[in-house]
């Protein structure tokens, strides 16, 4: 455990599976696609583990009979339907509103680095009341590279006018931790997020692993 008495100056977060429980929006999306094809709906438990892996993984899970080419071809439909379902069913994870309030109360700034398309992430911000609070938002298509490449992390630190080593990144996927490490940024593995069976966060290389957002209300929990 660190000896921090204050939160980091800048906290950066992944979005889906870290700040936002967006799986219900994703479930609604794949079930619209399945209904169009006369297929019975999926359950939340079936889609939830792959949400952090993006549209392609979710389309492949929803339609296991599709080959790789069919999955790729289905991604635009997924994104179109998701844009209609965006924000209708999701909510921040329990403890996230309190965590963001605590960061701001101490004068820390926070932002988002996600692999979600930037337009969709930005559309969510006013729905969540975060549009005036989020200091930087980097999407998966904002730059030539996306996580696990360090470029989005480095760009976020640049926008916030801070050294990467003075930020902390919080994410629920191996790619989050790999990107942070490659950027020289301390990281926290969010164990409340979305993971497929057999994915072992202890092997990701995060500085800290945290069970619930509320655990981060203590500055000493941060690396």
N, C-alpha and C positions, 0 to 999 in steps of 0.2 A: 504494500500500500504506500502511496506517495505521502509526502508531508505537506502537500498543498494546503494553504489556508484560504486561498481564493481560486475561483474558477479561472480557466485559461482566458486570455484576452479575446481569442476568437475560437469558437466551437463550430465545426463544420459537420453536417449530417448528411447521410443518405436519406432519401425520401421514403420510398416504398419499403415497408418492413422495418423501418427505423423510427422515423417520425410518424408515419401514417400507416394505419391498418387499411390498406387499399384493396385487400383481397376481395371484399364484398363487391367492389366495383368491377374487378376482374371476373368474378364469378358471373355477374350479370351479363358481362360482355360475351363470354364464351357460351353462355346459355342462349343468348340471342342468335349466335351463329349456329348452334346446334339445333335450335328450333326451326331455323330456316331450312335445315336439311332433314327435318323429321326425326331428330335424335333426342332422346330423353335428356333432361337437364343433369348437369353434374352437381356434386355437393361441394361445399366450401372446403371440406377436409381434403378433397381430391385436387383442387387447384392451388390451395394455399402454399404448399411447399415450394412451388416453382415460380411464385410471383416475382421474387427478386431477380430471376434469371431472364425476364423480359418477354416481349410479345411472342418471339419465336418459340420459346420453351412452353409458354402457355397454350399456343395454338397446337403444338405437338402433343401436349397432354390432353387437350380437348378432343383431338382427332388422331388417336394413335395409329390409325390405318393410313394416314398420309405419309408419303415419302418426303425427303428433304425438300425437293422442288415444290411440292404442294404446300408444305409448311411455309416456305418463303413467299409463295404466291398468296397465301392467306393472311400474311401480316398486314397489308394495307386495309383489308376488310376488318381485321381485329382493331386496328387503330381508329378506323372510322366509327365503328360501333362504340369503342371505348370513349371516344370524344363525346358521344351522346350520354353515356352513363357516368361520365366524370363527376366525382364529388357527390353523387346521389346516395351512395350507400356507405361510404368510407368515413372514418373518424380518426383523429390522433389516438395513438396508443395511450392507455391509462398512465398518467404521470407526466406525459410530454408537455401539456399546457403548464403545469407547475414548474417543470424544469426550465422551459423557455422564460417564464416569468422570473425565476430565480437568477438565471444568467443575466437578464436585462437589469434586474434590480441591483446587481453588483457592478453594472457598467460593462459587462462583457458583450461582445457582438456575436451573432451567429448567422450562418448561411447554409446553403444546400448545394451539394454536388451529387447529381443523380445521373443514371443512364437513361432515364425517361426522356423522351423528346422534349426539348425546352418549351415548346409552345404549350404542351399539355401540362407540364409542371407549373408554368406561369399562370395558366388558366385556373389552377387549383388554389393559388395563393389568396385571392380575395375571398374565395369560398371558405377558407380556413381562418380568415382574418390575419394572414401573415404577410400580405403584400407590402405593408409599410414597415414591417418588422425585420424581414429577411434581408440581410445585408448584401448577399451575393447569391445568385442562382446560376449554376452551370448545368446544362442538360447534356444528354448523351450525343446530341448532334450540334452542340454549340461550338465545338472545336474539331480539328482533324482527327483527334484521338479521344477515346473514352476509357473509363476504368476497365481493366486494371492498369492502364497506362497512367503515369503520374501527371500528364499534362493538365487535366482538369483541376487537380489539387493545387498545382503550381499557379494556375491562372486564378483560382479562387483566392489564394493568399495574396497574389499581386493586386487583385481588385480591392482587397481589404487592407492593403498597404502594410503587410506584416510578413515576417519571415515564416516559411513553412514550419520550422521547428517550434515556433511560438503558437501554432494552432494545435488543436486536437481534432481528429476525425472520428466520428462514430458511425459504424455501419454493420449490417447484418449478413454480409456476404464476403466470401474469401476475396473477391475482386476489390472490395472496398479496402481491406487491410493491405493487400498487395500494392494498391495504388498509393496509399498513404506511406507505406514503408519506402517505396521507390522515390517518393517526393521528400523524404526526410521528415515526415510529419508523425508525431505520436498518434496512436490509434486505440480505439476501444471496440471490441466485438460485442454487438448488441444481441444477446442470446434470446431476446423476446421475439426476434424477427422470423423470417421465412427460411427454412432449410429443408433440403431433401434428406431422406434417410441415409445415414452413413456419412454425412458431411460433418466433420469433426472440427469445431472452432478452435480447439486447443492446438491444432496444427497450422492455423493460419498465420501465426506470428504476431498477433496483436499484443500491445503492451499490457492491456487489461481486458478481462472479460466481465461483463456485467449482466446480471439476471433480469433486472427490471429498470425502466426509466427512473423510478423513484430512488433507486440506489445512487443515482448521479446527483441527487440534491445536496450531497456532501462534497465539497471541493476535494477532500482527501481521497475520494474514489477515482479522481482523474489522474492520468499519468503526467 
